[in-house]
Amino acid sequence: MSDGSDKQEEGTPASILLVDDAPERLQEFRHLLRREGSVQLVASSDEALAVAARQKPDLVLLDGASSSIDGYELCRRLKAEQATQDIPVIFVTERDADANSDSDSDEAKGLGLGAVDYIARPLTSPVLYTRIVNHLGVARANAELKRLATTDPLTGIFNRRHFLDLAGKEMARMRRYRTEASCLMLDIDHFKQVNDTYGHDIGDQAITATSRTALQALRLEDLLGRLGGEEFAAMLPMTPLAKAETVAERLRLAIAGLRIATPQGELRFTASIGLAEILPDERSFEEALKRADAALYQAKRNGRNQVVII
């Protein structure tokens, strides 16, 4: 389940992907960057694309002069895919001293394709190390800015704006491939009473416990966001309504089973859930979410602690 958290924090080991058809370079870069993190070698463009999309390395190092790997085409493909477009790419290649004009053209080509640097060797190890580490630092800073802009500070899941943006993109993909999808709205029951009785700190604990429970109940491909206060929403791609109802009911029961210790005694609470199918002819994800919201309010009117479908 994608929760919006970022794996790379300052001080944690970096993950570096080296794309090269010369295996001996792996030991060179592993030794050079041993204090920064791990270096993994792949020897083909297709493998590099698959590994980058799956593992989301902090940096990709490409050889622009490889005889068997078209580093420029690989860079273009990395930047064209949503899953990998934000991963920094650095070209590290040998420069032919007799072909300076061609080398300059290659550098311009690599940078034009979106690489953050083009390092032409030979360079001393300290210079090579410093340039790579500087880019890792920038990547960490950018990742932190992105995390702050896209996640809810209390729960760490997607904030409202980013959730709606991702859900809209997923809906466009759903239309393209004509797959089913559902969405749900969830609201903690009597949350004002929780705050009034136990205090806002305990209320925050109830919100974070609800988000963790939802993360556990949903799949990796599902999207979860906090819309504000005690209200959450989820999009379930490739999920027909009947299956989504099973997921929602499992989530409702899991929340009802939560226990939070407080100075005033054990806190138990429930949640109401509204569920809607995303229709192929709907113009936006927000249209489906409005129907899930209407179902949520119907669940509240019906007595709470239940799932209602519209």
KAPE-V87161 format. One record per residue. N is the residue number from 1. RES is the residue in one small letter. SS is DSSP state (2 for helix, 1 for strand, 0 for the rest). PHI is phi in whole degrees, 0 to 359 (999 if undefined). PSI is psi in degrees with one decimal (999 if undefined). Layout:
[[N/RES/SS/PHI/PSI] [N/RES/SS/PHI/PSI]]
This chain:
[[1/m/0/999/126.5] [2/s/1/280/124.6] [3/d/0/244/2.0] [4/g/0/87/-7.6] [5/s/0/285/154.1] [6/d/0/249/135.3] [7/k/0/283/-23.1] [8/q/0/263/110.5] [9/e/0/242/155.3] [10/e/0/301/131.1] [11/g/0/97/-16.5] [12/t/0/273/151.5] [13/p/0/298/140.1] [14/a/1/277/154.3] [15/s/1/248/119.3] [16/i/1/238/130.6] [17/l/1/254/119.4] [18/l/1/257/119.4] [19/v/1/254/107.0] [20/d/0/201/144.4] [21/d/0/265/9.1] [22/a/0/248/97.1] [23/p/0/303/-27.1] [24/e/2/296/-20.4] [25/r/2/287/-20.1] [26/l/2/299/-47.3] [27/q/2/296/-36.7] [28/e/2/300/-49.4] [29/f/2/286/-33.8] [30/r/2/298/-40.3] [31/h/2/291/-43.2] [32/l/2/297/-39.7] [33/l/0/252/23.0] [34/r/0/299/-28.9] [35/r/0/277/-11.7] [36/e/0/262/-31.7] [37/g/1/160/-154.3] [38/s/1/258/147.3] [39/v/1/240/125.6] [40/q/1/247/136.4] [41/l/1/257/133.3] [42/v/1/232/148.6] [43/a/0/243/15.5] [44/s/0/211/155.9] [45/s/2/293/-42.4] [46/d/2/297/-42.5] [47/e/2/294/-39.2] [48/a/2/298/-42.8] [49/l/2/297/-43.2] [50/a/2/293/-45.1] [51/v/2/293/-41.9] [52/a/2/297/-42.1] [53/a/2/292/-35.2] [54/r/2/278/-42.5] [55/q/2/261/-16.5] [56/k/0/50/63.6] [57/p/0/297/161.0] [58/d/0/281/-19.2] [59/l/1/202/143.6] [60/v/1/242/128.5] [61/l/1/253/124.6] [62/l/1/241/146.5] [63/d/0/262/111.3] [64/g/0/286/-13.0] [65/a/0/250/16.5] [66/s/0/295/143.0] [67/s/0/281/-23.9] [68/s/0/245/-8.4] [69/i/0/237/123.7] [70/d/0/276/92.7] [71/g/2/298/-32.7] [72/y/2/290/-42.6] [73/e/2/294/-38.3] [74/l/2/296/-42.3] [75/c/2/299/-43.1] [76/r/2/300/-43.3] [77/r/2/291/-37.7] [78/l/2/298/-41.6] [79/k/2/284/-17.1] [80/a/2/274/-20.2] [81/e/0/266/133.5] [82/q/0/300/-35.9] [83/a/0/291/-22.8] [84/t/0/236/-1.8] [85/q/0/294/-23.0] [86/d/0/268/-2.7] [87/i/0/283/124.1] [88/p/1/295/138.9] [89/v/1/241/131.5] [90/i/1/237/128.9] [91/f/1/275/128.1] [92/v/1/236/108.6] [93/t/1/219/160.1] [94/e/1/279/134.5] [95/r/0/261/130.2] [96/d/0/277/115.9] [97/a/0/298/-21.3] [98/d/0/267/4.1] [99/a/0/223/55.0] [100/n/2/297/-39.2] [101/s/2/294/-40.2] [102/d/2/294/-39.3] [103/s/2/296/-41.2] [104/d/2/297/-39.7] [105/s/2/295/-40.0] [106/d/2/297/-41.5] [107/e/2/297/-44.8] [108/a/2/298/-38.3] [109/k/2/296/-46.3] [110/g/2/298/-44.9] [111/l/2/294/-35.8] [112/g/2/294/-25.8] [113/l/0/277/-5.2] [114/g/0/114/1.6] [115/a/0/295/147.0] [116/v/0/274/-15.7] [117/d/1/198/157.1] [118/y/1/227/104.8] [119/i/1/258/112.6] [120/a/1/262/122.9] [121/r/1/267/160.3] [122/p/0/278/140.2] [123/l/0/227/155.0] [124/t/0/291/150.2] [125/s/2/304/-42.1] [126/p/2/300/-39.0] [127/v/2/292/-45.2] [128/l/2/299/-45.4] [129/y/2/299/-46.6] [130/t/2/296/-41.6] [131/r/2/294/-41.0] [132/i/2/293/-44.7] [133/v/2/295/-36.3] [134/n/2/300/-41.8] [135/h/2/291/-34.1] [136/l/2/297/-38.8] [137/g/2/296/-42.6] [138/v/2/296/-41.3] [139/a/2/298/-41.3] [140/r/2/298/-44.7] [141/a/2/296/-42.0] [142/n/2/295/-39.5] [143/a/2/296/-39.2] [144/e/2/292/-40.8] [145/l/2/298/-41.2] [146/k/2/294/-41.1] [147/r/2/299/-44.7] [148/l/2/295/-33.1] [149/a/2/279/-19.4] [150/t/2/243/-9.6] [151/t/1/243/155.8] [152/d/0/281/126.2] [153/p/0/295/-26.5] [154/l/0/280/-46.3] [155/t/0/258/-22.1] [156/g/0/83/-4.1] [157/i/0/275/176.4] [158/f/1/300/141.1] [159/n/1/280/174.2] [160/r/2/302/-49.6] [161/r/2/298/-46.5] [162/h/2/288/-37.1] [163/f/2/301/-47.9] [164/l/2/295/-36.2] [165/d/2/295/-47.7] [166/l/2/294/-40.0] [167/a/2/295/-37.2] [168/g/2/297/-40.8] [169/k/2/293/-38.9] [170/e/2/293/-34.9] [171/m/2/294/-38.5] [172/a/2/297/-39.0] [173/r/2/293/-37.9] [174/m/2/300/-42.6] [175/r/2/297/-42.8] [176/r/2/298/-41.1] [177/y/2/260/1.5] [178/r/0/55/52.8] [179/t/0/251/157.4] [180/e/0/278/153.7] [181/a/1/203/157.6] [182/s/1/223/164.3] [183/c/1/220/156.4] [184/l/1/222/153.4] [185/m/1/241/139.1] [186/l/1/228/137.8] [187/d/1/221/131.3] [188/i/1/291/130.1] [189/d/0/287/140.1] [190/h/0/52/42.7] [191/f/2/291/-33.7] [192/k/2/300/-38.8] [193/q/2/294/-36.4] [194/v/2/299/-48.6] [195/n/2/297/-43.4] [196/d/2/293/-35.2] [197/t/2/275/-43.1] [198/y/2/251/-13.9] [199/g/0/98/160.3] [200/h/2/290/-28.2] [201/d/2/297/-42.0] [202/i/2/290/-35.6] [203/g/2/300/-40.9] [204/d/2/297/-38.3] [205/q/2/297/-37.8] [206/a/2/295/-39.9] [207/i/2/294/-45.7] [208/t/2/292/-37.2] [209/a/2/296/-37.8] [210/t/2/295/-42.7] [211/s/2/295/-41.6] [212/r/2/296/-40.8] [213/t/2/295/-40.9] [214/a/2/295/-40.6] [215/l/2/301/-40.0] [216/q/2/289/-31.3] [217/a/2/280/-26.4] [218/l/0/266/167.6] [219/r/0/269/169.2] [220/l/0/300/-35.8] [221/e/0/277/-8.8] [222/d/0/283/154.8] [223/l/1/249/135.2] [224/l/1/230/134.6] [225/g/1/219/152.7] [226/r/1/262/118.1] [227/l/1/277/-20.2] [228/g/1/146/146.9] [229/g/0/56/-128.5] [230/e/0/260/20.1] [231/e/1/253/131.9] [232/f/1/233/159.8] [233/a/1/219/152.9] [234/a/1/219/145.9] [235/m/1/245/132.3] [236/l/1/244/93.3] [237/p/1/294/152.6] [238/m/0/52/39.4] [239/t/0/228/109.2] [240/p/0/293/163.5] [241/l/2/299/-39.8] [242/a/2/298/-42.6] [243/k/2/291/-38.0] [244/a/2/296/-34.2] [245/e/2/296/-39.3] [246/t/2/298/-43.5] [247/v/2/297/-45.6] [248/a/2/296/-39.9] [249/e/2/292/-38.6] [250/r/2/297/-39.9] [251/l/2/294/-43.1] [252/r/2/300/-45.2] [253/l/2/294/-38.3] [254/a/2/295/-40.0] [255/i/2/293/-40.2] [256/a/2/297/-22.4] [257/g/0/270/-1.6] [258/l/0/289/146.6] [259/r/0/226/130.1] [260/i/1/236/121.9] [261/a/0/284/134.2] [262/t/0/222/162.9] [263/p/0/300/-24.6] [264/q/0/268/4.5] [265/g/0/115/176.7] [266/e/0/290/133.0] [267/l/1/261/127.1] [268/r/0/238/145.2] [269/f/0/209/167.2] [270/t/0/233/175.7] [271/a/1/219/150.0] [272/s/1/254/145.0] [273/i/1/228/131.6] [274/g/1/251/137.1] [275/l/1/232/139.6] [276/a/1/215/146.6] [277/e/1/278/141.1] [278/i/0/274/116.7] [279/l/0/275/143.7] [280/p/0/300/-29.6] [281/d/0/267/4.4] [282/e/0/289/140.0] [283/r/0/282/-25.6] [284/s/0/209/160.9] [285/f/2/295/-33.0] [286/e/2/300/-29.5] [287/e/2/297/-45.8] [288/a/2/294/-38.9] [289/l/2/295/-33.5] [290/k/2/296/-38.1] [291/r/2/290/-37.7] [292/a/2/295/-36.4] [293/d/2/295/-40.8] [294/a/2/297/-39.2] [295/a/2/295/-37.2] [296/l/2/299/-45.7] [297/y/2/293/-29.8] [298/q/2/293/-39.1] [299/a/2/298/-37.9] [300/k/2/296/-44.2] [301/r/2/292/-29.2] [302/n/0/282/-6.2] [303/g/0/123/0.6] [304/r/0/72/174.8] [305/n/0/56/49.6] [306/q/0/202/165.5] [307/v/1/253/129.5] [308/v/1/237/138.7] [309/i/1/247/135.1] [310/i/0/237/999]]
